[in-house]
Amino acid sequence: MAKQLIFIIKSIAYGLALALLWLLFFQQNGQFQLSQLFSNHEAEPAAISYARAVRAAAPSVVNVYTVSTQQDPRSYQRRIIQNQSLGSGVIMRSDGYILTNYHVVNGADQIVVALQDGRQLEAILIGQDRMTDLAVLYVQATDLPVIPQQPNLEAQVGDLVLAIGNPLNLGQSITQGIISATGRAGLSTNTYTDFMQMDAAINAGNSGGALVNSNGVLVGINTAAFQRQRNLEVQGIFFAVPYKLAHTVMEKLIKHGRVVRGYLGLSGEPVINSAGERQVSTAQHFYGMKITEVDAFGPAAVSGLQADDILLEMAGVTLTSVGQALDLVAEAAPDTQVQILIERRGERMLIPTRIGVRSDTD
């Protein structure tokens, strides 16, 4: 009798388990279709979407509207004309600091920032830097939506990116592409060699907007499209300031109101050996930076550095590229002395050199 009872209980338990499996896996819209068990059709894969990344980053990308006035040069009378322009910006700190482009706000008499929640706020220009095409704005507000940031994030060629901005004042829009090339992340030049190249479309109004990765994390500040030359048709070449460079410039502008760069007064080229053979490919080993020209009145000349000297180390840092060398100089505090290891006609020597100040017009 006991064995029969145990058998009945086990049967009921098995039946309930099978019923539960039925409900979990074989019920669809309240009906089960036997043909589904024998179907060869695979489940449709989930659609690829970057909506989560956009939701994370888009609220912190703002529209920037500027108004500037000037005297009409075509008028004999003192007629004033008013110019309006637009761009984008990125909220970097919740206490009101916004990054945008220098060319978006340069010369503006009035700057208005429009948030994605509908608020419009008057902005103050904290500082601007022509060489990196960056500017910092401040709005009097708190708890602003901040763009996701990762200080140690290194963008790589081939990374998928999304450009967020306000093209042609159509409203916030997203374009997608990849990073095509990366440059140096430093403060040394005012050319696009410092910037990231990508193919996410940048149109008028996108400037100053955010370039984010597929997780919505900021990788750069959109700045410009490649300038067409003559009748050359150019497509898919756009630029952004790398995040690390943009963040460094922002902190300097907030602290000092301008970017102070170190200066030595020299130029050079990469070489692969002590004989000064020029490096023609990045596949070749970098030996040092050969000085090709020295400003006769610059700090380098004062310290005794000469043309054809090969720079090997600066302030104890082994040089790995010409860009790195120029960036170390640019980022050094002016009026500080650094030890520069050079090689001159086969002999190595340390040259103490005092860093000068680079003007914005250099």
Protein Blocks (a to p, Z undefined) as FASTA:
>chain_A
ZZmmmmmmmmmmmmmmmmmmmmmmmggghiacfklmmpcbdcddddddfklmmmmmmmmp
ccdddddddddfkbmbdcddddddddddddfbfnopacddfklmgopabdcdddfkopac
ddddfbdcfklopacdddddehiacddddfklccdehiacdddddehhnopcddddddfb
dcdddfkbccfklpccdfbdcdehjgopacddfkopafbdcfbdcddehjbccehiacdd
dfklmmmmmmmmmmnopacdddehiaddddfbfnopacfbfkbccfbdcdfbdcfkbmkl
mnopaehiacfbgghiacfbfklmmmmmmmpcghiacdddddeehiacddddddddddfk
ZZ
